[in-house]
Amino acid sequence: DALVGAGVEPGVARCAADDLVATTPETELIAMGIASNPRPPEVDQLLKDAATRCGITQEQLDAAAG
């Protein structure tokens, strides 16, 4: 939702979410603290990597982060 709110097309945002879960199981992401605020740096890196593979720019990621 944050990515779409930052102007990322819904299909591209979905690509990033699907890529993230395909490369790191959801249970592992939860254990790593994906729901924490702030998120651990290693989780942020996984999110960035997935987003980048789907064509999301650093500018869009920054906008989504607030």
C-alpha positions as CSV (number, residue, x, y, z in Angstrom):
1,D,0.0,0.0,0.0
2,A,2.8,2.4,0.8
3,L,4.4,1.8,-2.6
4,V,1.1,2.5,-4.4
5,G,0.6,5.6,-2.3
6,A,4.0,6.8,-3.5
7,G,2.9,6.5,-7.1
8,V,4.1,2.9,-7.9
9,E,1.7,1.1,-10.3
10,P,-0.2,-1.6,-8.3
11,G,1.1,-4.4,-10.6
12,V,4.7,-3.3,-10.0
13,A,4.1,-3.0,-6.2
14,R,2.6,-6.5,-6.3
15,C,5.7,-7.7,-8.2
16,A,7.9,-6.5,-5.4
17,A,5.7,-8.2,-2.7
18,D,5.7,-11.5,-4.7
19,D,9.4,-11.3,-5.2
20,L,10.1,-10.7,-1.6
21,V,8.0,-13.7,-0.4
22,A,9.5,-15.9,-3.2
23,T,13.0,-15.2,-2.0
24,T,12.4,-15.1,1.7
25,P,9.6,-17.1,3.3
26,E,6.9,-15.0,5.1
27,T,7.6,-16.8,8.4
28,E,11.3,-15.8,8.2
29,L,10.4,-12.2,7.4
30,I,8.2,-12.1,10.4
31,A,10.9,-13.6,12.6
32,M,13.3,-11.0,11.2
33,G,11.0,-8.2,12.2
34,I,9.3,-7.0,9.0
35,A,6.4,-5.7,11.1
36,S,8.7,-3.8,13.5
37,N,8.9,0.0,13.5
38,P,11.6,0.8,12.6
39,R,12.4,-2.3,10.6
40,P,15.8,-3.9,10.9
41,P,18.3,-2.8,8.2
42,E,18.5,-6.4,6.9
43,V,14.8,-6.4,6.2
44,D,14.9,-3.0,4.6
45,Q,17.7,-4.4,2.3
46,L,15.5,-7.4,1.3
47,L,12.6,-5.0,0.5
48,K,14.9,-2.8,-1.5
49,D,16.3,-5.7,-3.5
50,A,12.9,-7.0,-4.3
51,A,11.6,-3.6,-5.3
52,T,14.7,-2.9,-7.5
53,R,14.2,-6.2,-9.3
54,C,10.7,-5.1,-10.2
55,G,11.8,-1.6,-11.5
56,I,11.0,0.5,-8.4
57,T,13.3,3.4,-8.0
58,Q,15.1,4.6,-4.9
59,E,13.1,7.8,-5.2
60,Q,9.9,5.8,-5.0
61,L,11.2,3.8,-2.1
62,D,12.1,7.0,-0.3
63,A,8.6,8.4,-0.9
64,A,7.0,5.2,0.4
65,A,9.1,5.3,3.5
66,G,7.8,8.8,4.3
